[in-house]
Amino acid sequence: MTSISLESRTVDCAVLFTILVAALGYFVDIFDLLLFAIVRVQSLKDLGVAPEALLSTGINLLNAQMAGLLIGGFLWGVIGDRMGRVKVLFGSILLYSVANIANGFVQSVDIYMALRFIAGIGLAGELGAGVTLASELLPKKWRGLGTTFIASIGVAGAMLAATLAEITDWRTAYMIGGCMGLGLLALRFKVRESGMYRKVEENEKPVRRGRVSMLFRNPVLLKRYVSVILIGAPLWAMIGLFITFTPEFARDMGMTDIPTAGKAVFYCYFGLVFGDAFIGLLSQKLQSRRKAVAVSLVMLIIMTALYVGIPHKTLGVYYALCFSLGISVGYWAMFVQMGAEQFGTNIRATAATTIPNVVRAITIPVTFAFRGLTDYLGVTVSGVAVLGFTIVLAFIALYNLRETFGADLDYVEG
């Protein structure tokens, strides 16, 4: 670990503009990322998928998107460390915007799956690059709040996606998402590059940048990397199961008036807006990332118990529980922030971009485990069992991870 001197930074208008553009990019990212979960049933029915195949086909398309996210995470992470954080913000949004516009014209499940894979690759770059920029541009005492702002604005994109899906058809919703992304490209020409990155890039002594192998060959870095991933797993397991497959869970719990995935996403992410803000402020108050995340995980356990235990007699009760689940997983911003703060400048974008996308890709083994258990335990019990396992792993990882609140990020990994 080598220190690199850097003159003190101030929060000027250019920095604030960069944070705002990163937040808007994440807004469009979340819009497009969650849109498939919202329009899954209607889009597959329109493409001729039989009712009994909606769950399995939906899982396959979701996994294709998550596989794209996994690959894209490593691709954009390496580009972010070797070519700059800002270039990722340009390339990623262009790729997923074009893919989502094309999604509005699909006529077969196979093409639909291919485009969700391509969109996943593009979607992988937004959050990690945005958080890396925020972490490196803002003074250390404010960087947690910067990430909280990005996440709180960004997750509201799911609410817009759910709203548009209610008032328009799924093809139009995809095209609107793609056009929003293309429109945001114009703002990114004024985004500032990270001073820490430029310092490393211009360093007289060459510094190895964007080497994925560094994360896996160094036992200390590997432990940090895996630990952060495990901390984020419960969040996406909950969304990937309970929210995405809302109709299946509702039927298994005996509901006759079946809620829609679109509204479940809306209320869950509405809660996530408040949860992100709460956990971000709590982290500032406690001056600890680890303690704030631990509080959020305990909240998730409580809210999951309520989700399973409270009788789902009305749609209002069900959506209220989705809202409470969203609040309970409000540590998403802190989790991504921890991923950026655990590593040096020369591999920070690689780590911060791959970590959330590996977590999203955990949806693949999560859904396979869920689908394998449903024949024996039923839908609800299987979902709780899989989520509970990820929560246990998250607590173990959190215990073993170092605290980074207020830590100096101006260094490189050797």
C-alpha positions in Angstrom: 0.0 0.0 0.0 1.7 3.2 -1.2 0.7 6.7 -0.3 0.3 9.4 -3.0 0.2 13.0 -2.0 -2.8 15.1 -3.2 -3.7 18.6 -2.4 -6.8 19.2 -0.3 -10.1 19.2 -2.1 -13.1 21.5 -1.7 -16.7 20.9 -2.7 -17.2 23.3 -5.6 -20.0 23.5 -8.2 -18.2 21.2 -10.6 -17.9 18.4 -8.0 -21.6 18.9 -7.0 -22.6 18.7 -10.7 -20.6 15.5 -11.1 -22.4 13.9 -8.1 -25.8 15.0 -9.5 -25.1 13.6 -12.9 -23.9 10.3 -11.3 -27.2 10.2 -9.3 -29.3 10.8 -12.5 -27.3 8.1 -14.2 -28.1 5.6 -11.4 -31.7 6.7 -11.7 -31.9 5.6 -15.3 -29.8 2.5 -14.5 -32.3 1.4 -11.8 -35.2 2.2 -14.1 -33.9 -0.1 -16.8 -32.6 -2.8 -14.4 -36.0 -3.2 -12.6 -38.2 -2.8 -15.6 -38.0 -6.4 -16.6 -39.2 -7.5 -13.2 -42.1 -5.1 -13.6 -43.2 -6.1 -17.1 -42.1 -9.7 -16.9 -45.5 -11.3 -16.9 -47.2 -9.1 -19.5 -44.2 -9.1 -21.9 -43.8 -12.9 -21.8 -47.6 -13.4 -22.3 -47.4 -11.1 -25.4 -44.6 -13.2 -26.7 -46.6 -16.3 -26.4 -45.2 -17.9 -23.3 -47.7 -20.3 -21.6 -48.9 -19.4 -18.1 -47.3 -22.4 -16.6 -43.9 -21.4 -18.1 -43.9 -17.8 -16.9 -41.9 -18.5 -13.7 -39.2 -20.6 -15.4 -38.9 -18.4 -18.5 -38.8 -15.3 -16.3 -36.0 -16.8 -14.2 -34.0 -17.6 -17.3 -34.3 -14.1 -18.7 -33.5 -12.6 -15.3 -30.4 -14.8 -15.1 -29.3 -13.7 -18.6 -29.5 -10.1 -17.4 -27.6 -10.9 -14.3 -24.9 -12.8 -16.2 -24.5 -9.6 -18.3 -24.1 -7.6 -15.2 -21.4 -9.9 -13.9 -19.4 -9.7 -17.1 -20.0 -6.0 -17.5 -18.9 -5.4 -13.9 -15.4 -6.7 -14.6 -15.3 -5.0 -18.1 -16.3 -1.5 -16.9 -14.2 -1.8 -13.7 -11.0 -2.5 -15.6 -11.8 0.4 -18.0 -12.5 2.7 -15.1 -9.1 2.0 -13.6 -7.2 2.0 -16.8 -8.9 4.7 -18.8 -10.8 6.8 -16.3 -14.0 6.8 -14.3 -15.8 9.2 -16.6 -15.3 7.0 -19.7 -17.3 4.3 -18.0 -20.1 6.7 -17.4 -20.2 7.4 -21.2 -19.8 3.8 -22.5 -22.1 2.0 -20.1 -25.1 4.3 -20.5 -24.8 4.3 -24.3 -24.8 0.4 -24.4 -27.7 -0.2 -22.2 -29.8 2.7 -23.7 -29.5 1.2 -27.2 -30.2 -2.3 -25.9 -33.3 -1.2 -24.0 -34.7 0.7 -27.1 -34.2 -2.5 -29.1 -36.1 -4.4 -26.3 -39.2 -2.5 -27.4 -39.2 -4.3 -30.8 -38.5 -7.9 -29.8 -40.7 -10.6 -31.2 -39.2 -13.7 -29.6 -38.0 -14.9 -26.2 -34.6 -15.8 -27.6 -34.0 -12.2 -28.8 -35.5 -10.8 -25.6 -33.0 -12.9 -23.6 -30.0 -11.8 -25.8 -30.9 -8.1 -25.4 -31.4 -8.4 -21.6 -27.8 -9.9 -21.5 -26.4 -7.0 -23.5 -28.4 -4.5 -21.4 -27.0 -6.1 -18.3 -23.4 -5.6 -19.5 -24.2 -1.9 -20.0 -26.1 -1.5 -16.7 -23.1 -2.8 -14.8 -21.0 0.3 -15.1 -23.1 3.1 -13.7 -23.2 2.6 -9.9 -19.6 1.6 -9.3 -18.2 4.4 -11.5 -20.5 7.0 -9.8 -19.6 5.9 -6.3 -15.9 5.8 -7.1 -16.1 9.4 -8.4 -18.1 10.5 -5.4 -15.6 8.8 -3.0 -12.6 10.4 -4.7 -14.0 13.9 -5.3 -15.6 14.6 -2.0 -13.7 15.2 1.3 -13.7 12.1 3.4 -16.2 13.4 6.0 -18.8 13.9 3.3 -18.2 11.0 0.9 -20.8 8.8 2.6 -23.4 11.4 2.2 -22.5 11.8 -1.5 -23.1 8.1 -2.0 -26.3 8.3 0.0 -27.5 11.1 -2.3 -26.6 9.1 -5.5 -28.4 6.0 -4.2 -31.5 7.8 -2.8 -32.1 9.6 -6.1 -31.2 6.5 -8.1 -33.5 4.0 -6.5 -36.4 6.3 -7.3 -35.9 5.2 -10.9 -37.7 1.9 -10.0 -40.7 3.9 -8.9 -40.9 5.7 -12.2 -40.5 2.4 -14.1 -43.5 1.0 -12.1 -45.6 4.1 -12.7 -44.9 4.1 -16.5 -45.7 0.4 -16.7 -49.1 1.2 -15.3 -50.0 3.9 -17.8 -48.3 2.5 -21.0 -47.4 -0.8 -22.6 -44.1 -2.7 -21.9 -42.6 -1.9 -25.3 -43.0 1.8 -24.8 -41.6 1.6 -21.3 -38.4 0.0 -22.6 -38.0 2.7 -25.3 -38.6 5.5 -22.8 -35.9 4.1 -20.5 -33.4 3.9 -23.4 -34.2 7.4 -24.6 -33.7 8.8 -21.1 -30.2 7.3 -21.0 -29.3 8.8 -24.4 -30.6 12.2 -23.2 -28.4 12.0 -20.1 -25.3 11.6 -22.3 -25.3 15.3 -23.1 -24.8 16.2 -19.4 -21.8 14.0 -19.1 -19.5 16.1 -21.2 -19.2 18.4 -18.2 -18.4 15.7 -15.7 -15.1 16.1 -13.8 -12.6 13.3 -13.7 -11.3 12.2 -10.3 -8.2 14.0 -9.1 -6.9 10.9 -7.3 -7.2 8.9 -10.6 -5.3 11.6 -12.6 -2.6 11.6 -10.0 -2.1 7.9 -10.4 -2.3 8.1 -14.2 0.3 10.9 -14.3 2.6 9.3 -11.7 6.2 9.2 -12.9 6.6 5.6 -11.5 4.2 3.4 -13.5 1.4 2.0 -11.3 -0.5 -1.2 -12.1 -4.1 -0.2 -12.7 -7.2 -2.3 -13.2 -5.6 -5.6 -12.6 -8.4 -8.0 -11.7 -5.8 -10.6 -10.7 -4.7 -8.3 -7.8 -8.0 -9.0 -6.1 -7.6 -12.7 -6.2 -3.9 -13.3 -5.7 -3.5 -11.2 -2.6 -5.2 -13.0 0.3 -5.9 -9.8 2.2 -7.6 -8.1 -0.7 -9.5 -11.3 -1.6 -10.8 -11.5 1.9 -12.1 -7.9 1.8 -13.5 -8.4 -1.7 -15.5 -11.6 -0.8 -16.6 -10.1 2.5 -18.2 -7.0 0.9 -19.9 -9.2 -1.7 -21.4 -11.4 1.0 -22.6 -8.3 2.9 -24.7 -7.2 -0.1 -26.1 -10.6 -1.0 -29.2 -10.5 1.3 -30.4 -7.2 -0.3 -30.5 -8.6 -3.8 -31.8 -12.0 -2.7 -34.8 -10.3 -1.2 -35.5 -8.2 -4.3 -34.7 -11.1 -6.7 -37.2 -13.4 -4.9 -39.9 -11.7 -2.8 -40.3 -8.6 -5.1 -39.6 -10.0 -8.6 -41.8 -13.1 -8.1 -44.5 -11.3 -6.1 -47.5 -13.1 -7.9 -46.0 -16.5 -7.0 -45.4 -15.6 -3.3 -48.9 -14.0 -3.0 -50.6 -17.2 -4.4 -48.6 -19.4 -2.1 -49.7 -17.3 0.9 -53.3 -17.7 0.0 -54.1 -14.4 -1.6 -57.0 -14.3 -4.0 -56.5 -10.7 -5.1 -53.0 -11.1 -6.6 -50.6 -8.1 -6.3 -48.5 -7.1 -9.3 -44.7 -7.2 -9.5 -44.8 -3.6 -10.8 -46.5 -2.2 -7.7 -44.4 -4.4 -5.4 -41.3 -2.9 -7.0 -42.8 0.6 -6.6 -43.5 0.3 -2.9 -40.3 -1.6 -2.1 -38.1 1.0 -3.8 -40.2 3.8 -2.2 -39.1 2.3 1.1 -35.6 1.9 -0.2 -35.4 5.7 -0.8 -36.1 6.3 2.9 -33.9 3.4 4.0 -30.9 4.6 2.1 -31.2 8.1 3.6 -31.7 6.7 7.1 -28.7 4.3 7.0 -26.5 7.0 5.4 -27.3 9.5 8.1 -27.0 6.8 10.8 -23.5 6.0 9.5 -22.6 9.6 9.8 -24.0 9.7 13.4 -22.3 6.5 14.5 -19.2 7.3 12.4 -19.2 3.7 11.3 -20.2 1.8 8.1 -20.2 -1.6 9.8 -22.6 -0.6 12.7 -25.0 1.0 10.3 -25.1 -2.0 8.0 -25.6 -4.3 11.0 -28.7 -2.3 12.0 -30.1 -2.7 8.5 -29.6 -6.4 8.5 -31.4 -6.7 11.8 -34.2 -4.7 10.3 -34.3 -7.1 7.4 -34.7 -10.0 9.7 -37.6 -8.3 11.5 -39.4 -7.2 8.3 -39.0 -10.6 6.7 -40.6 -12.2 9.8 -43.5 -9.7 9.4 -43.8 -10.4 5.7 -44.2 -14.1 6.4 -46.2 -13.8 9.6 -48.8 -11.1 9.0 -51.9 -12.4 7.2 -52.1 -11.0 3.7 -55.8 -10.2 3.6 -55.6 -7.1 1.4 -53.4 -5.6 -1.3 -52.8 -2.7 1.0 -51.3 -4.9 3.6 -49.1 -6.7 1.1 -47.7 -3.5 -0.5 -47.1 -2.0 3.0 -45.0 -5.0 3.8 -43.1 -4.5 0.5 -42.5 -0.9 1.6 -41.1 -2.1 5.0 -38.8 -4.6 3.2 -37.5 -1.7 1.1 -36.7 0.4 4.2 -34.9 -2.6 5.8 -32.5 -3.0 2.9 -31.5 0.6 2.9 -27.8 -0.2 3.3 -27.3 -0.6 -0.5 -25.5 2.8 -0.6 -23.3 2.0 2.4 -22.5 -1.4 1.0 -21.3 0.0 -2.3 -19.4 2.8 -0.4 -17.6 0.1 1.6 -16.6 -1.6 -1.6 -15.0 1.6 -2.9 -13.3 2.4 0.4 -11.7 -1.0 1.0 -9.3 -0.7 -2.0 -6.6 1.6 -3.4 -7.0 4.1 -6.2 -5.4 1.8 -8.8 -8.0 -1.0 -8.4 -10.9 1.0 -6.7 -13.1 1.2 -9.8 -12.5 -2.4 -10.6 -13.6 -3.4 -7.0 -16.4 -0.9 -6.7 -17.9 -1.7 -10.1 -17.6 -5.5 -9.9 -18.8 -5.9 -6.3 -22.4 -4.7 -6.7 -22.7 -6.6 -10.0 -21.4 -9.8 -8.5 -24.0 -9.3 -5.8 -26.7 -8.9 -8.5 -25.4 -12.0 -10.2 -25.8 -13.9 -7.0 -29.5 -13.8 -8.1 -28.5 -16.7 -10.4 -27.5 -19.3 -7.7 -30.2 -17.8 -5.4 -33.0 -18.4 -7.9 -31.6 -21.9 -8.8 -31.6 -22.8 -5.1 -35.1 -21.3 -4.7 -36.4 -23.2 -7.6 -34.8 -26.4 -6.4 -36.3 -26.1 -2.9 -39.9 -25.1 -4.0 -40.8 -28.8 -4.8 -40.0 -29.7 -1.2 -40.7 -26.7 0.9 -43.1 -24.5 -1.1 -42.5 -21.0 -2.5 -42.6 -19.0 0.8 -40.5 -21.3 3.0 -38.0 -21.7 0.2 -37.6 -18.0 -0.2 -37.1 -17.4 3.5 -34.6 -20.3 3.7 -32.5 -18.9 0.9 -32.7 -15.3 2.2 -31.9 -16.5 5.8 -28.7 -18.3 4.6 -27.4 -15.1 2.9 -28.1 -13.0 6.0 -26.0 -15.4 8.2 -23.1 -15.1 5.7 -23.5 -11.3 5.7 -23.1 -11.1 9.5 -20.0 -13.3 9.4 -18.5 -11.1 6.6 -19.4 -7.9 8.4 -17.6 -9.1 11.5 -14.4 -9.8 9.6 -14.3 -6.6 7.6 -12.3 -3.5 8.6 -14.0 -0.2 9.4 -13.5 2.5 6.7 -15.5 5.5 7.9 -13.2 8.5 7.6 -10.3 6.4 6.2 -7.8 8.0 3.8 -8.4 6.8 0.2 -5.3 8.5 -1.3 -3.1 5.4 -1.8 -2.5 2.6 -4.2 -2.3 -1.2 -3.8 1.2 -2.7 -4.3 
